[in-house]
Amino acid sequence: MSLGFAIVGCGMIADFHARAIADLRGAKLVACYSRNGERATEFAANHDCAAYTDLDEMLADPAVDVVSICTPSGAHMEPGVAAARAGKHVIVEKPLEITLKRCDKLISECEKAGVKLSTIFPSRFHGPSVELKKAIDAGRFGRLTMGDAYVKWFRTQAYYDSGAWRGTWALDGGGALMNQAIHSVDLLCWLMGDVAEISAYTSLLAHERIEVEDVAVATLKFQNGALGVIEASTASYPGYLKRIEISGSQGSAIMEEEDLKKWEFAKMTKKDQAIQERLAGKTHTGGGAADPKAIGHHGHTAQFKDFVDAIKKDREPLINGPEGRRAVEVILAIYKAAETGKSVPLPLKSDPVLKSRSSK
């Protein structure tokens, strides 16, 4: 039986969700919703689905089984909760939400309704990410010593000016970290494990008319004792592919977007050369480094496939609500550390009070 998908919010990222669904067996895009009737009609015409301007009416459509949330980041919870209460499974574009309280509300409502919830982090499904995780779990790196993420991207002033919500605390929830680097924050935590303590600096250096950071640097201490760095920017012209570097006492690896750049262990196996050859030169887009549209949708397709399988087999999706929440928690801790100039221990007991956010 094919599952019917509906998309809430018809902006840029919604097109990637629609393409991913179109490539998926056992799924069909049946509806879309936007408060803007013209935008909903245009999106529906482009993707051959029904257009709605009333969310409750769309959620009452029996053809809809899964709702994909593509609204601005700080407006994920309300439609997600409404979908869960209507008995629909929920996929949320990153971040899950912009505060822990809003994340927890969405998670609890989905649990209460007995529906599946997933946060979009397609980078986890890329080949190098999968191989890195396997090697770490197999102990091939020995004692993990360092885990680093570098996201030196570039966004023009026109990008921020293109939407009133962009670069605001209320709807973007943050800047280079919450909007762009969150993919790498998630990957780093997935590979290295939970973070125990964070120190950080953030700044707004190259853009105007926004409230949030365009540069951030954080130092991390993971619960396993390893150390690490997160660098995030939307002010690094011309923009470079994101990098993840993992180091251990018995091996190291470097991943650049979807390319495996380094794969070296004290004890190499016959499979290692094949892995290197298979995963070299796999990045065919700009990875979003300078153009947010210059990404592929294959990662989304892989994650949607896992979500459909989770529904049919009644299991947890590989990236569920709590997994999505973790990256938000780390980023909020970075903001708190940068604002106070003090290290912040994790887990957080609640949402940190951020003067920069509350003043807006």
VOPAGU-2260 file (C-alpha; in pm, 1 decimal, decimal comma):
REM VOPAGU-2260
SITE   aa  ch    i         X         Y         Z
SITE  MET   A    0       0,0       0,0       0,0
SITE  SER   A    1     132,5     342,3     -97,5
SITE  LEU   A    2     151,1     607,4     174,9
SITE  GLY   A    3       8,8     950,0      97,4
SITE  PHE   A    4     237,6    1243,6     181,2
SITE  ALA   A    5     141,2    1605,9     234,7
SITE  ILE   A    6     381,0    1900,0     257,6
SITE  VAL   A    7     318,8    2196,4     487,8
SITE  GLY   A    8     494,7    2508,4     363,8
SITE  CYS   A    9     574,5    2556,8      -4,5
SITE  GLY   A   10     910,2    2735,1       7,7
SITE  MET   A   11    1245,2    2631,1    -139,4
SITE  ILE   A   12    1308,4    2319,0      70,2
SITE  ALA   A   13     958,5    2184,3      -4,5
SITE  ASP   A   14    1068,5    2120,6    -363,0
SITE  PHE   A   15    1343,8    1888,4    -237,8
SITE  HIS   A   16    1092,2    1699,4     -23,7
SITE  ALA   A   17     860,0    1665,2    -321,7
SITE  ARG   A   18    1137,7    1530,6    -544,4
SITE  ALA   A   19    1246,1    1284,1    -275,9
SITE  ILE   A   20     890,6    1154,2    -239,4
SITE  ALA   A   21     857,1    1123,1    -618,4
SITE  ASP   A   22    1165,6     897,9    -627,2
SITE  LEU   A   23    1031,9     672,0    -352,7
SITE  ARG   A   24     844,0     348,7    -404,9
SITE  GLY   A   25     545,3     308,8    -176,4
SITE  ALA   A   26     492,0     683,4    -138,9
SITE  LYS   A   27     299,0     951,4    -324,7
SITE  LEU   A   28     266,3    1325,9    -273,8
SITE  VAL   A   29    -107,6    1387,1    -249,2
SITE  ALA   A   30    -139,0    1734,3     -96,1
SITE  CYS   A   31      34,0    2059,2      -2,9
SITE  TYR   A   32     -58,1    2346,8     225,2
SITE  SER   A   33      34,7    2713,2     236,2
SITE  ARG   A   34    -142,0    3016,7     378,2
SITE  ASN   A   35     -51,5    3180,4      47,1
SITE  GLY   A   36    -311,8    3045,4    -197,6
SITE  GLU   A   37    -112,8    3141,8    -507,1
SITE  ARG   A   38     196,8    2964,7    -378,4
SITE  ALA   A   39      -0,2    2651,7    -283,2
SITE  THR   A   40    -168,0    2639,5    -625,6
SITE  GLU   A   41     162,3    2681,3    -808,8
SITE  PHE   A   42     335,2    2414,6    -598,4
SITE  ALA   A   43      44,4    2173,9    -647,8
SITE  ALA   A   44      53,6    2226,5   -1023,4
SITE  ASN   A   45     429,4    2161,7   -1033,2
SITE  HIS   A   46     403,2    1841,4    -827,7
SITE  ASP   A   47      60,5    1707,7    -925,9
SITE  CYS   A   48    -110,1    1718,3    -587,9
SITE  ALA   A   49    -405,0    1888,5    -420,1
SITE  ALA   A   50    -359,3    2242,6    -288,5
SITE  TYR   A   51    -494,2    2354,4      50,5
SITE  THR   A   52    -497,8    2687,9     229,9
SITE  ASP   A   53    -673,5    2543,4     536,5
SITE  LEU   A   54    -448,1    2317,4     742,4
SITE  ASP   A   55    -730,6    2142,2     927,5
SITE  GLU   A   56    -901,7    2065,9     597,5
SITE  MET   A   57    -584,4    1910,8     460,4
SITE  LEU   A   58    -529,7    1706,5     776,5
SITE  ALA   A   59    -885,2    1574,6     744,6
SITE  ASP   A   60    -806,8    1437,4     396,8
SITE  PRO   A   61    -808,4    1054,2     432,4
SITE  ALA   A   62    -550,5    1027,8     152,7
SITE  VAL   A   63    -288,9    1191,9     379,7
SITE  ASP   A   64     -88,7     948,4     594,4
SITE  VAL   A   65     234,3    1146,4     647,0
SITE  VAL   A   66     289,1    1520,1     686,9
SITE  SER   A   67     622,4    1678,9     599,0
SITE  ILE   A   68     683,0    2013,4     774,4
SITE  CYS   A   69     871,7    2267,4     561,1
SITE  THR   A   70     776,9    2592,2     735,8
SITE  PRO   A   71    1037,0    2831,9     885,0
SITE  SER   A   72    1230,1    2670,2    1171,1
SITE  GLY   A   73    1048,0    2843,4    1454,7
SITE  ALA   A   74     709,8    2745,7    1309,7
SITE  HIS   A   75     754,1    2367,4    1304,3
SITE  MET   A   76     578,3    2277,8    1628,1
SITE  GLU   A   77     224,8    2401,2    1560,3
SITE  PRO   A   78     161,0    2219,3    1230,4
SITE  GLY   A   79     352,3    1916,0    1359,3
SITE  VAL   A   80     134,8    1892,4    1669,2
SITE  ALA   A   81    -179,8    1943,0    1460,3
SITE  ALA   A   82     -71,5    1662,9    1226,7
SITE  ALA   A   83       0,1    1426,7    1516,4
SITE  ARG   A   84    -338,0    1496,9    1674,9
SITE  ALA   A   85    -497,4    1418,8    1338,7
SITE  GLY   A   86    -325,3    1078,9    1345,9
SITE  LYS   A   87     -67,5    1159,4    1077,3
SITE  HIS   A   88     299,0    1059,8    1091,6
SITE  VAL   A   89     533,4    1360,4    1097,2
SITE  ILE   A   90     860,8    1444,0     923,0
SITE  VAL   A   91    1018,4    1778,0    1016,5
SITE  GLU   A   92    1284,1    1958,5     815,1
SITE  LYS   A   93    1581,0    2051,9    1033,6
SITE  PRO   A   94    1593,3    2179,3    1300,3
SITE  LEU   A   95    1323,9    1987,8    1487,2
SITE  GLU   A   96    1240,3    2322,2    1651,4
SITE  ILE   A   97    1434,7    2617,6    1789,9
SITE  THR   A   98    1387,2    2558,9    2164,6
SITE  LEU   A   99    1398,1    2245,9    2378,0
SITE  LYS   A  100    1048,9    2320,4    2509,2
SITE  ARG   A  101     905,9    2327,0    2158,9
SITE  CYS   A  102    1102,1    2013,9    2061,1
SITE  ASP   A  103     968,7    1831,8    2367,5
SITE  LYS   A  104     610,5    1937,0    2294,1
SITE  LEU   A  105     632,5    1798,5    1942,1
SITE  ILE   A  106     796,5    1475,5    2059,5
SITE  SER   A  107     540,6    1418,9    2336,1
SITE  GLU   A  108     240,9    1488,2    2111,4
SITE  CYS   A  109     365,8    1237,4    1853,2
SITE  GLU   A  110     424,1     978,7    2125,8
SITE  LYS   A  111      78,0    1043,7    2271,2
SITE  ALA   A  112     -82,8    1004,6    1928,3
SITE  GLY   A  113     116,1     689,3    1849,3
SITE  VAL   A  114     261,8     834,2    1527,8
SITE  LYS   A  115     618,3     830,3    1399,7
SITE  LEU   A  116     836,3    1142,8    1410,6
SITE  SER   A  117    1159,0    1209,6    1223,3
SITE  THR   A  118    1393,9    1506,7    1182,7
SITE  ILE   A  119    1557,0    1559,6     844,3
SITE  PHE   A  120    1933,5    1501,8     857,7
SITE  PRO   A  121    2011,1    1350,7     514,6
SITE  SER   A  122    2390,5    1368,7     560,3
SITE  ARG   A  123    2368,7    1064,1     789,4
SITE  PHE   A  124    2264,6     855,9     490,4
SITE  HIS   A  125    2563,1     947,6     270,4
SITE  GLY   A  126    2809,8     666,9     204,6
SITE  PRO   A  127    3110,4     807,3     396,5
SITE  SER   A  128    2892,1     884,5     700,0
SITE  VAL   A  129    2765,7     528,1     708,2
SITE  GLU   A  130    3117,1     381,0     677,6
SITE  LEU   A  131    3253,2     616,2     944,8
SITE  LYS   A  132    2981,6     510,2    1187,1
SITE  LYS   A  133    3046,4     140,3    1117,2
SITE  ALA   A  134    3420,2     181,6    1174,1
SITE  ILE   A  135    3370,8     372,7    1499,6
SITE  ASP   A  136    3122,3     116,6    1630,6
SITE  ALA   A  137    3365,1    -161,5    1536,3
SITE  GLY   A  138    3641,0       7,1    1739,7
SITE  ARG   A  139    3870,3      59,9    1442,2
SITE  PHE   A  140    3967,9     410,8    1555,1
SITE  GLY   A  141    4084,2     281,1    1891,8
SITE  ARG   A  142    4033,1     546,7    2157,8
SITE  LEU   A  143    3851,6     840,3    2000,8
SITE  THR   A  144    4060,0    1152,3    2061,1
SITE  MET   A  145    3921,5    1431,1    1842,0
SITE  GLY   A  146    3604,7    1505,9    1647,4
SITE  ASP   A  147    3582,6    1824,7    1441,1
SITE  ALA   A  148    3324,3    1986,9    1212,3
SITE  TYR   A  149    3400,5    2274,0     975,7
SITE  VAL   A  150    3121,1    2453,4     790,3
SITE  LYS   A  151    3272,9    2756,0     617,5
SITE  TRP   A  152    2987,1    2860,1     391,4
SITE  PHE   A  153    2886,2    3184,5     226,9
SITE  ARG   A  154    2548,0    3355,1     208,5
SITE  THR   A  155    2491,5    3687,1      35,4
SITE  GLN   A  156    2305,4    3974,7     196,2
SITE  ALA   A  157    2034,4    3912,5     -63,6
SITE  TYR   A  158    1981,9    3564,7      82,2
SITE  TYR   A  159    1895,0    3709,4     422,6
SITE  ASP   A  160    1687,6    3987,3     267,7
SITE  SER   A  161    1484,4    3734,8      62,9
SITE  GLY   A  162    1261,2    3638,4     356,3
SITE  ALA   A  163    1153,7    3838,3     659,6
SITE  TRP   A  164    1203,8    3532,8     881,4
SITE  ARG   A  165    1564,9    3474,3     778,5
SITE  GLY   A  166    1825,5    3574,6    1032,6
SITE  THR   A  167    1571,6    3627,7    1310,9
SITE  TRP   A  168    1575,0    3466,8    1653,8
SITE  ALA   A  169    1199,7    3415,6    1645,6
SITE  LEU   A  170    1177,4    3206,0    1327,4
SITE  ASP   A  171    1533,0    3112,4    1223,0
SITE  GLY   A  172    1625,1    3034,6    1583,8
SITE  GLY   A  173    1986,3    3129,6    1521,1
SITE  GLY   A  174    2226,3    3184,5    1235,1
SITE  ALA   A  175    2511,9    2987,8    1082,6
SITE  LEU   A  176    2479,8    2722,5    1354,5
SITE  MET   A  177    2104,4    2664,4    1375,9
SITE  ASN   A  178    2028,8    2701,5    1006,4
SITE  GLN   A  179    2336,8    2581,3     817,5
SITE  ALA   A  180    2584,6    2392,0    1038,8
SITE  ILE   A  181    2321,1    2190,5    1225,6
SITE  HIS   A  182    2371,2    1904,9     978,0
SITE  SER   A  183    2736,4    1879,7    1082,2
SITE  VAL   A  184    2651,1    1921,7    1450,9
SITE  ASP   A  185    2419,4    1622,7    1419,5
SITE  LEU   A  186    2678,5    1417,1    1230,3
SITE  LEU   A  187    2949,3    1493,7    1484,8
SITE  CYS   A  188    2732,4    1389,9    1780,4
SITE  TRP   A  189    2613,0    1077,6    1598,1
SITE  LEU   A  190    2972,1     973,0    1533,1
SITE  MET   A  191    3145,5    1090,3    1851,6
SITE  GLY   A  192    2868,0    1050,5    2106,8
SITE  ASP   A  193    2711,7    1299,6    2345,8
SITE  VAL   A  194    2881,5    1626,6    2437,9
SITE  ALA   A  195    2969,6    1687,5    2804,9
SITE  GLU   A  196    3087,8    2050,2    2800,7
SITE  ILE   A  197    3108,6    2344,7    2559,2
SITE  SER   A  198    3293,8    2677,9    2536,7
SITE  ALA   A  199    3229,5    2915,9    2247,2
SITE  TYR   A  200    3242,3    3249,4    2068,2
SITE  THR   A  201    2988,5    3380,8    1817,1
SITE  SER   A  202    2973,8    3703,9    1622,3
SITE  LEU   A  203    2793,0    3893,0    1346,9
SITE  LEU   A  204    3065,0    4028,3    1118,9
SITE  ALA   A  205    2965,3    4043,5     752,8
SITE  HIS   A  206    2587,9    4083,3     722,6
SITE  GLU   A  207    2336,7    4358,0     794,8
SITE  ARG   A  208    1973,9    4360,7     910,2
SITE  ILE   A  209    1991,9    4023,8    1084,9
SITE  GLU   A  210    1984,5    3941,9    1456,7
SITE  VAL   A  211    2191,4    3623,8    1460,9
SITE  GLU   A  212    2549,6    3505,8    1418,6
SITE  ASP   A  213    2727,5    3459,5    1087,5
SITE  VAL   A  214    3045,0    3324,8    1255,1
SITE  ALA   A  215    3079,7    3076,5    1541,2
SITE  VAL   A  216    3356,6    2870,9    1697,8
SITE  ALA   A  217    3300,6    2616,8    1975,5
SITE  THR   A  218    3531,3    2379,3    2160,6
SITE  LEU   A  219    3377,2    2056,7    2285,2
SITE  LYS   A  220    3452,1    1790,7    2540,4
SITE  PHE   A  221    3265,0    1470,9    2463,7
SITE  GLN   A  222    3142,4    1233,4    2730,8
SITE  ASN   A  223    3396,8     974,6    2612,6
SITE  GLY   A  224    3677,1    1221,8    2692,1
SITE  ALA   A  225    3757,1    1320,1    2333,5
SITE  LEU   A  226    3789,8    1687,2    2239,4
SITE  GLY   A  227    3660,0    1867,2    1934,3
SITE  VAL   A  228    3586,8    2187,4    1747,3
SITE  ILE   A  229    3286,4    2320,9    1559,8
SITE  GLU   A  230    3342,4    2610,4    1319,7
SITE  ALA   A  231    3040,5    2758,2    1141,9
SITE  SER   A  232    3011,6    3054,2     909,8
SITE  THR   A  233    2795,8    3209,6     640,3
SITE  ALA   A  234    3061,5    3477,2     590,8
SITE  SER   A  235    3345,7    3275,4     435,2
SITE  TYR   A  236    3364,0    3371,3      67,9
SITE  PRO   A  237    3330,6    3188,1    -167,5
SITE  GLY   A  238    3204,1    2902,8      52,3
SITE  TYR   A  239    3361,0    2558,8      93,7
SITE  LEU   A  240    3226,9    2206,0     131,6
SITE  LYS   A  241    3163,9    2103,8     491,7
SITE  ARG   A  242    3421,8    1875,8     654,0
SITE  ILE   A  243    3410,4    1621,9     934,2
SITE  GLU   A  244    3739,5    1497,5    1081,7
SITE  ILE   A  245    3751,9    1201,6    1319,9
SITE  SER   A  246    4075,3    1101,8    1494,8
SITE  GLY   A  247    4162,8     818,2    1726,2
SITE  SER   A  248    4459,6     630,7    1867,7
SITE  GLN   A  249    4436,9     370,8    1590,1
SITE  GLY   A  250    4296,9     562,1    1294,5
SITE  SER   A  251    4173,4     884,2    1137,4
SITE  ALA   A  252    3927,5     980,0     864,4
SITE  ILE   A  253    3825,6    1299,4     686,5
SITE  MET   A  254    3495,4    1344,2     505,5
SITE  GLU   A  255    3426,7    1643,7     281,2
SITE  GLU   A  256    3056,0    1663,1     196,6
SITE  GLU   A  257    3004,0    1319,5      32,9
SITE  ASP   A  258    3371,8    1252,7     -43,0
SITE  LEU   A  259    3593,1    1035,7     174,2
SITE  LYS   A  260    3924,1    1225,6     167,8
SITE  LYS   A  261    4124,1    1026,9     424,4
SITE  TRP   A  262    4076,0     673,2     555,8
SITE  GLU   A  263    4381,2     553,3     748,1
SITE  PHE   A  264    4414,0     290,0    1019,7
SITE  ALA   A  265    4700,7     123,9    1202,6
SITE  LYS   A  266    4555,7    -206,4    1084,8
SITE  MET   A  267    4427,8    -172,4     728,8
SITE  THR   A  268    4202,6    -442,2     583,3
SITE  LYS   A  269    4138,1    -561,0     228,9
SITE  LYS   A  270    3808,0    -377,4     229,0
SITE  ASP   A  271    3963,5     -39,5     304,9
SITE  GLN   A  272    4094,8      23,2     -46,5
SITE  ALA   A  273    3756,2     -65,2    -193,9
SITE  ILE   A  274    3586,4     172,8      48,7
SITE  GLN   A  275    3822,2     454,3     -47,9
SITE  GLU   A  276    3774,1     395,1    -419,4
SITE  ARG   A  277    3395,9     368,5    -388,6
SITE  LEU   A  278    3355,6     684,7    -182,3
SITE  ALA   A  279    3604,6     919,9    -349,9
SITE  GLY   A  280    3473,0    1200,7    -568,9
SITE  LYS   A  281    3109,0    1147,2    -479,7
SITE  THR   A  282    3010,8    1511,7    -434,3
SITE  HIS   A  283    2829,4    1627,5    -747,5
SITE  THR   A  284    2677,4    1950,9    -614,0
SITE  GLY   A  285    2796,8    2258,3    -430,2
SITE  GLY   A  286    2670,6    2101,7    -109,9
SITE  GLY   A  287    2492,1    2424,5     -22,5
SITE  ALA   A  288    2825,5    2592,1      51,8
SITE  ALA   A  289    2746,8    2905,4    -149,6
SITE  ASP   A  290    2400,2    2835,9    -291,2
SITE  PRO   A  291    2130,2    2681,0     -68,5
SITE  LYS   A  292    1966,8    2532,7    -379,5
SITE  ALA   A  293    2287,6    2356,6    -487,7
SITE  ILE   A  294    2214,4    2032,9    -304,4
SITE  GLY   A  295    2086,0    1694,3    -410,5
SITE  HIS   A  296    1768,5    1534,0    -281,9
SITE  HIS   A  297    1905,0    1177,9    -270,7
SITE  GLY   A  298    1979,7    1206,3     101,4
SITE  HIS   A  299    1621,2    1309,7     162,3
SITE  THR   A  300    1502,9    1015,4     -47,6
SITE  ALA   A  301    1708,7     773,2     162,8
SITE  GLN   A  302    1568,7     918,0     484,4
SITE  PHE   A  303    1210,4     914,8     355,3
SITE  LYS   A  304    1262,9     551,5     254,9
SITE  ASP   A  305    1370,2     468,1     609,7
SITE  PHE   A  306    1066,7     654,5     745,1
SITE  VAL   A  307     824,5     463,4     522,1
SITE  ASP   A  308     988,5     137,7     630,9
SITE  ALA   A  309     959,1     241,7     997,0
SITE  ILE   A  310     587,5     303,1     952,6
SITE  LYS   A  311     525,8     -26,4     776,3
SITE  LYS   A  312     731,5    -228,0    1026,6
SITE  ASP   A  313     620,1     -24,2    1328,8
SITE  ARG   A  314     972,7      59,5    1442,2
SITE  GLU   A  315    1153,1     380,3    1529,5
SITE  PRO   A  316    1298,6     569,1    1231,5
SITE  LEU   A  317    1678,0     592,1    1230,2
SITE  ILE   A  318    1651,5     964,7    1309,5
SITE  ASN   A  319    1361,5    1014,9    1548,5
SITE  GLY   A  320    1248,4    1314,5    1753,6
SITE  PRO   A  321    1500,0    1281,3    2040,2
SITE  GLU   A  322    1783,8    1244,8    1787,8
SITE  GLY   A  323    1675,1    1570,4    1626,0
SITE  ARG   A  324    1649,6    1739,1    1963,8
SITE  ARG   A  325    2012,2    1662,0    2051,3
SITE  ALA   A  326    2159,7    1890,2    1783,2
SITE  VAL   A  327    1933,1    2174,1    1895,8
SITE  GLU   A  328    2050,0    2126,9    2255,5
SITE  VAL   A  329    2417,1    2145,0    2154,8
SITE  ILE   A  330    2359,8    2462,3    1953,5
SITE  LEU   A  331    2167,3    2629,7    2236,6
SITE  ALA   A  332    2455,2    2542,9    2471,0
SITE  ILE   A  333    2697,9    2704,2    2225,4
SITE  TYR   A  334    2487,8    3021,8    2223,5
SITE  LYS   A  335    2480,4    3026,5    2604,0
SITE  ALA   A  336    2855,0    2969,3    2632,2
SITE  ALA   A  337    2925,2    3246,1    2380,8
SITE  GLU   A  338    2694,6    3490,5    2557,9
SITE  THR   A  339    2828,8    3428,2    2908,1
SITE  GLY   A  340    3193,0    3360,7    2828,6
SITE  LYS   A  341    3170,3    3052,2    3049,4
SITE  SER   A  342    3174,7    2682,6    2968,8
SITE  VAL   A  343    2833,3    2515,8    2968,2
SITE  PRO   A  344    2782,4    2156,0    3087,9
SITE  LEU   A  345    2542,6    1921,8    2910,3
SITE  PRO   A  346    2275,9    1794,0    2916,3
SITE  LEU   A  347    2086,9    2119,3    2966,8
SITE  LYS   A  348    1821,0    2110,6    3237,6
SITE  SER   A  349    1599,0    2342,2    3033,8
SITE  ASP   A  350    1619,2    2606,8    2763,3
SITE  PRO   A  351    1900,7    2847,6    2845,6
SITE  VAL   A  352    1799,9    3210,5    2894,5
SITE  LEU   A  353    1958,5    3398,0    2606,5
SITE  LYS   A  354    1953,4    3775,5    2639,2
SITE  SER   A  355    2011,1    3821,5    2265,7
SITE  ARG   A  356    1708,2    3607,0    2183,4
SITE  SER   A  357    1473,0    3734,8    2455,4
SITE  SER   A  358    1547,6    4098,7    2372,1
SITE  LYS   A  359    1405,9    4038,8    2024,4
